Amino acid sequence: MKKYIAAVALAIVTITAQAQDSTKPIVSAPTLLPTAVTADINAGRKNIIKMNLSSLSVNNYSFQYERALSKRFSVALGFRQMPKGNLPLQDAVEDIIDDPSLKVNEFKMGNYAITPEVRWYVSKRGWMRGFYVAAYGRYSNFSLDVPVSYNSTVLVPPAGPITVSKTAVFGGNITAFSGGLMLGMQYTFGRVVLDVWLVGAHIGAGNGNLNFAVNPPPMSPQEQAELKKNLDNIDIPFVSTTSTVNANGGTIAASGSWGGVRAAGLNLGIRF
């Protein structure tokens, strides 16, 4: 009888040991789960909406939508708008133009731009994270009011003729198409994204017309000649201008190279 009891006890011990061994994968599996889930989340959240925080300092509102195509490549579409107002960086513009007849401090400008973009993420992490190289194109539209001063001779009895300064405000739109490259870094903190534009630049061409309509009475021949002389003396680097003036107003036609810098941008976004 003791032999039978010993045999049953041995069988129970053996079955229990096997049962304990069979549960080991269930205990160790959870240690692999966070890594797998994290990888799935990064690959699954293929969309980012971002806002450029640094552009707010110049009254510029800029947004971008980015979509992952694969681990290393994504496409993006940006939209920027600046309400019409005083010209930013006036001192720098005055140094470039350096023309006393152009009243830079009275310039008014507003603009919007559409920027399609393709990104290549160099980092092995991928999925819109790490260092990237971006190629982009840009369509820009600038609304401008440009004051140009000119002299007018007025007869004031009994003193006789005196010279006064008048201002012609030329208004219109300049459109430009350009393309360029940019380097940047994008960081992901869960759903929060920080996109840093390191350095980039674009170049292209732009053109447009600015028009001035005089209030009654019409300009005299002397006034027309003075305004035309000042318009012909306008010298803006890389931009060609031609002008026409008549008794009822005038037109400035501008065309030439168009470029810009895209750098030191700080963009905050959400990933989904």
Secondary structure, 3 states (H helix, E strand, C coil): CHHHHHHHHHHHHHHHHHHHHHCHHHHHHHHHHHHHHHHHHHHHCCEEEEEECHHHHHCCEEEEEEEECCCCEEEEEEEEEEEEEECCCHHHHHHHHCCCCECHHHCEEEEEEEEEEEEEECCCCCCCCEEEEEEEEEEEEEEEEEEEEEEEEEEECCCEEEEEEEEEEEEEEEEEEEEEEEEEEEEEECCEEEEEEEEEEEEEEEEEEEEEECCCCCCCHHHHHHHHHHHHCCCECCEEEEEEEECCEEEEEEEEEEEEECCCEEEEEEEC
